[in-house]
Amino acid sequence: MIYPSQAVRIAIATKLVDFCKGHDGLAALAERELGRDSHSGIIIVFRAKRDDRIKLLLWDRSGLVLCYKRLEHCNFVWPKVQDGMMRLTKAKFEALFEGLDWRRVMGPSR
């Protein structure tokens, strides 16, 4: 499991991505389609046509890291397919990565 620090920025590319793309292809897509610099420390989450697959792209100060995960017995819960991206909190990202419904993660009540 990847446990980002509280300060990390996490974004989901809500549009479906060709999962044949590697480090460079996803980095170029992030810059061209999302306006995000993949070398800025942001974690960019990409989704495939199949709901059980996810790719993460992040810069760890020494190089681009590409992480791929396929769930065996369930699907990831994704936002509606649309152009652009959306941001996630650390807690919602952790739920998404575990295959849980991140939309049910609530912040502290006031």
PyRosetta script that sets phi, psi and omega in degrees:
from pyrosetta import init, pose_from_sequence

init()
pose = pose_from_sequence("MIYPSQAVRIAIATKLVDFCKGHDGLAALAERELGRDSHSGIIIVFRAKRDDRIKLLLWDRSGLVLCYKRLEHCNFVWPKVQDGMMRLTKAKFEALFEGLDWRRVMGPSR")
pose.set_psi(1, 142.4)
pose.set_omega(1, 176.2)
pose.set_phi(2, -96.2)
pose.set_psi(2, 124.0)
pose.set_omega(2, 179.6)
pose.set_phi(3, -114.2)
pose.set_psi(3, 95.0)
pose.set_omega(3, -179.3)
pose.set_phi(4, -71.8)
pose.set_psi(4, 154.9)
pose.set_omega(4, 175.6)
pose.set_phi(5, -69.4)
pose.set_psi(5, 164.0)
pose.set_omega(5, -178.2)
pose.set_phi(6, -61.4)
pose.set_psi(6, -27.9)
pose.set_omega(6, -174.7)
pose.set_phi(7, -84.4)
pose.set_psi(7, -10.0)
pose.set_omega(7, -176.3)
pose.set_phi(8, -69.2)
pose.set_psi(8, 146.4)
pose.set_omega(8, 176.7)
pose.set_phi(9, -97.6)
pose.set_psi(9, 136.9)
pose.set_omega(9, -177.4)
pose.set_phi(10, -127.5)
pose.set_psi(10, 130.7)
pose.set_omega(10, -179.7)
pose.set_phi(11, -132.1)
pose.set_psi(11, 141.3)
pose.set_omega(11, 174.9)
pose.set_phi(12, -103.7)
pose.set_psi(12, 126.5)
pose.set_omega(12, 170.2)
pose.set_phi(13, -79.6)
pose.set_psi(13, 109.0)
pose.set_omega(13, -170.7)
pose.set_phi(14, -77.2)
pose.set_psi(14, -14.5)
pose.set_omega(14, 178.7)
pose.set_phi(15, -84.4)
pose.set_psi(15, 144.1)
pose.set_omega(15, 178.5)
pose.set_phi(16, -63.3)
pose.set_psi(16, 143.7)
pose.set_omega(16, -175.9)
pose.set_phi(17, -123.4)
pose.set_psi(17, 143.7)
pose.set_omega(17, 173.6)
pose.set_phi(18, -70.2)
pose.set_psi(18, 116.0)
pose.set_omega(18, -175.4)
pose.set_phi(19, -78.8)
pose.set_psi(19, 5.7)
pose.set_omega(19, 170.8)
pose.set_phi(20, -77.1)
pose.set_psi(20, -16.9)
pose.set_omega(20, -179.7)
pose.set_phi(21, -68.2)
pose.set_psi(21, 142.4)
pose.set_omega(21, 178.0)
pose.set_phi(22, -106.9)
pose.set_psi(22, -156.0)
pose.set_omega(22, -178.4)
pose.set_phi(23, -50.5)
pose.set_psi(23, -57.4)
pose.set_omega(23, -174.0)
pose.set_phi(24, -67.6)
pose.set_psi(24, -40.5)
pose.set_omega(24, 179.7)
pose.set_phi(25, -64.3)
pose.set_psi(25, -42.1)
pose.set_omega(25, 178.9)
pose.set_phi(26, -71.1)
pose.set_psi(26, -36.8)
pose.set_omega(26, 177.2)
pose.set_phi(27, -63.1)
pose.set_psi(27, -42.8)
pose.set_omega(27, 178.2)
pose.set_phi(28, -65.4)
pose.set_psi(28, -39.5)
pose.set_omega(28, 178.0)
pose.set_phi(29, -63.5)
pose.set_psi(29, -41.8)
pose.set_omega(29, 179.1)
pose.set_phi(30, -61.5)
pose.set_psi(30, -41.1)
pose.set_omega(30, -179.6)
pose.set_phi(31, -72.7)
pose.set_psi(31, -46.3)
pose.set_omega(31, -175.1)
pose.set_phi(32, -72.5)
pose.set_psi(32, -47.5)
pose.set_omega(32, -173.3)
pose.set_phi(33, -89.0)
pose.set_psi(33, -34.0)
pose.set_omega(33, -173.7)
pose.set_phi(34, -107.2)
pose.set_psi(34, -13.3)
pose.set_omega(34, -177.4)
pose.set_phi(35, 69.6)
pose.set_psi(35, 27.6)
pose.set_omega(35, -178.6)
pose.set_phi(36, -113.0)
pose.set_psi(36, 136.7)
pose.set_omega(36, 176.2)
pose.set_phi(37, -86.3)
pose.set_psi(37, 114.7)
pose.set_omega(37, -177.8)
pose.set_phi(38, -67.3)
pose.set_psi(38, -11.3)
pose.set_omega(38, 178.5)
pose.set_phi(39, -97.4)
pose.set_psi(39, 13.5)
pose.set_omega(39, -176.3)
pose.set_phi(40, -94.1)
pose.set_psi(40, -3.2)
pose.set_omega(40, -179.5)
pose.set_phi(41, 98.3)
pose.set_psi(41, -3.6)
pose.set_omega(41, 178.6)
pose.set_phi(42, -76.8)
pose.set_psi(42, 143.4)
pose.set_omega(42, 172.1)
pose.set_phi(43, -92.6)
pose.set_psi(43, 123.8)
pose.set_omega(43, 179.6)
pose.set_phi(44, -109.7)
pose.set_psi(44, 124.7)
pose.set_omega(44, -177.8)
pose.set_phi(45, -101.1)
pose.set_psi(45, 126.8)
pose.set_omega(45, 179.2)
pose.set_phi(46, -114.3)
pose.set_psi(46, 146.6)
pose.set_omega(46, 179.7)
pose.set_phi(47, -118.5)
pose.set_psi(47, 149.1)
pose.set_omega(47, 178.7)
pose.set_phi(48, -97.4)
pose.set_psi(48, 177.6)
pose.set_omega(48, 174.4)
pose.set_phi(49, -64.3)
pose.set_psi(49, -37.0)
pose.set_omega(49, 177.6)
pose.set_phi(50, -83.6)
pose.set_psi(50, 133.5)
pose.set_omega(50, -174.0)
pose.set_phi(51, -74.9)
pose.set_psi(51, -0.1)
pose.set_omega(51, -178.6)
pose.set_phi(52, -101.7)
pose.set_psi(52, 10.7)
pose.set_omega(52, -176.1)
pose.set_phi(53, -126.9)
pose.set_psi(53, 144.2)
pose.set_omega(53, -178.1)
pose.set_phi(54, -145.7)
pose.set_psi(54, 145.4)
pose.set_omega(54, 171.9)
pose.set_phi(55, -128.0)
pose.set_psi(55, 140.2)
pose.set_omega(55, 177.0)
pose.set_phi(56, -119.2)
pose.set_psi(56, 138.2)
pose.set_omega(56, 176.7)
pose.set_phi(57, -123.6)
pose.set_psi(57, 127.6)
pose.set_omega(57, 177.9)
pose.set_phi(58, -149.0)
pose.set_psi(58, 156.1)
pose.set_omega(58, 178.0)
pose.set_phi(59, -103.1)
pose.set_psi(59, 125.6)
pose.set_omega(59, -178.2)
pose.set_phi(60, -108.7)
pose.set_psi(60, 24.7)
pose.set_omega(60, 178.8)
pose.set_phi(61, 79.6)
pose.set_psi(61, -9.4)
pose.set_omega(61, 176.1)
pose.set_phi(62, -125.4)
pose.set_psi(62, -12.0)
pose.set_omega(62, 179.3)
pose.set_phi(63, 173.9)
pose.set_psi(63, 170.2)
pose.set_omega(63, 177.0)
pose.set_phi(64, -79.8)
pose.set_psi(64, 134.9)
pose.set_omega(64, 178.0)
pose.set_phi(65, -111.4)
pose.set_psi(65, 130.3)
pose.set_omega(65, 177.5)
pose.set_phi(66, -117.0)
pose.set_psi(66, 122.6)
pose.set_omega(66, -178.7)
pose.set_phi(67, -117.9)
pose.set_psi(67, 133.2)
pose.set_omega(67, -179.4)
pose.set_phi(68, -123.0)
pose.set_psi(68, 134.9)
pose.set_omega(68, 177.5)
pose.set_phi(69, -136.9)
pose.set_psi(69, 137.3)
pose.set_omega(69, 174.2)
pose.set_phi(70, -124.1)
pose.set_psi(70, 123.7)
pose.set_omega(70, 176.9)
pose.set_phi(71, -77.3)
pose.set_psi(71, 142.6)
pose.set_omega(71, -176.8)
pose.set_phi(72, -87.6)
pose.set_psi(72, -37.4)
pose.set_omega(72, -170.7)
pose.set_phi(73, -125.8)
pose.set_psi(73, 10.4)
pose.set_omega(73, 178.7)
pose.set_phi(74, -156.9)
pose.set_psi(74, -177.3)
pose.set_omega(74, 179.8)
pose.set_phi(75, -119.7)
pose.set_psi(75, 154.3)
pose.set_omega(75, 172.0)
pose.set_phi(76, -70.2)
pose.set_psi(76, 148.6)
pose.set_omega(76, 175.1)
pose.set_phi(77, -93.8)
pose.set_psi(77, 117.3)
pose.set_omega(77, -174.7)
pose.set_phi(78, -113.4)
pose.set_psi(78, 153.6)
pose.set_omega(78, 169.5)
pose.set_phi(79, -69.8)
pose.set_psi(79, 168.9)
pose.set_omega(79, 178.5)
pose.set_phi(80, -57.6)
pose.set_psi(80, 143.6)
pose.set_omega(80, 177.9)
pose.set_phi(81, -69.8)
pose.set_psi(81, 123.0)
pose.set_omega(81, 179.5)
pose.set_phi(82, -159.3)
pose.set_psi(82, 171.1)
pose.set_omega(82, 176.9)
pose.set_phi(83, -73.9)
pose.set_psi(83, 150.7)
pose.set_omega(83, 173.5)
pose.set_phi(84, 100.8)
pose.set_psi(84, -155.9)
pose.set_omega(84, -176.8)
pose.set_phi(85, -147.2)
pose.set_psi(85, 168.0)
pose.set_omega(85, 174.7)
pose.set_phi(86, -138.7)
pose.set_psi(86, 155.2)
pose.set_omega(86, -179.7)
pose.set_phi(87, -96.3)
pose.set_psi(87, 151.1)
pose.set_omega(87, 176.3)
pose.set_phi(88, -127.3)
pose.set_psi(88, 148.7)
pose.set_omega(88, 171.5)
pose.set_phi(89, -77.7)
pose.set_psi(89, 167.0)
pose.set_omega(89, 178.1)
pose.set_phi(90, -58.4)
pose.set_psi(90, -45.0)
pose.set_omega(90, -178.4)
pose.set_phi(91, -63.6)
pose.set_psi(91, -41.6)
pose.set_omega(91, 179.5)
pose.set_phi(92, -69.2)
pose.set_psi(92, -36.2)
pose.set_omega(92, 176.3)
pose.set_phi(93, -62.8)
pose.set_psi(93, -45.1)
pose.set_omega(93, -179.8)
pose.set_phi(94, -61.5)
pose.set_psi(94, -39.7)
pose.set_omega(94, 177.3)
pose.set_phi(95, -64.9)
pose.set_psi(95, -45.8)
pose.set_omega(95, 178.9)
pose.set_phi(96, -58.3)
pose.set_psi(96, -47.7)
pose.set_omega(96, -176.7)
pose.set_phi(97, -63.3)
pose.set_psi(97, -29.6)
pose.set_omega(97, 178.0)
pose.set_phi(98, -83.8)
pose.set_psi(98, -4.3)
pose.set_omega(98, 179.9)
pose.set_phi(99, 87.7)
pose.set_psi(99, 13.0)
pose.set_omega(99, 179.0)
pose.set_phi(100, -90.0)
pose.set_psi(100, 165.8)
pose.set_omega(100, 177.7)
pose.set_phi(101, -79.7)
pose.set_psi(101, 98.9)
pose.set_omega(101, -176.4)
pose.set_phi(102, -64.3)
pose.set_psi(102, -19.7)
pose.set_omega(102, -179.2)
pose.set_phi(103, -69.9)
pose.set_psi(103, -15.6)
pose.set_omega(103, -178.9)
pose.set_phi(104, -92.5)
pose.set_psi(104, -2.8)
pose.set_omega(104, 179.0)
pose.set_phi(105, -78.2)
pose.set_psi(105, 122.0)
pose.set_omega(105, -177.6)
pose.set_phi(106, -110.1)
pose.set_psi(106, 148.9)
pose.set_omega(106, 174.7)
pose.set_phi(107, -78.5)
pose.set_psi(107, 175.3)
pose.set_omega(107, 179.3)
pose.set_phi(108, -63.6)
pose.set_psi(108, 139.6)
pose.set_omega(108, 177.9)
pose.set_phi(109, -77.8)
pose.set_psi(109, 148.7)
pose.set_omega(109, -176.7)
pose.set_phi(110, -112.9)
pose.dump_pdb("model.pdb")
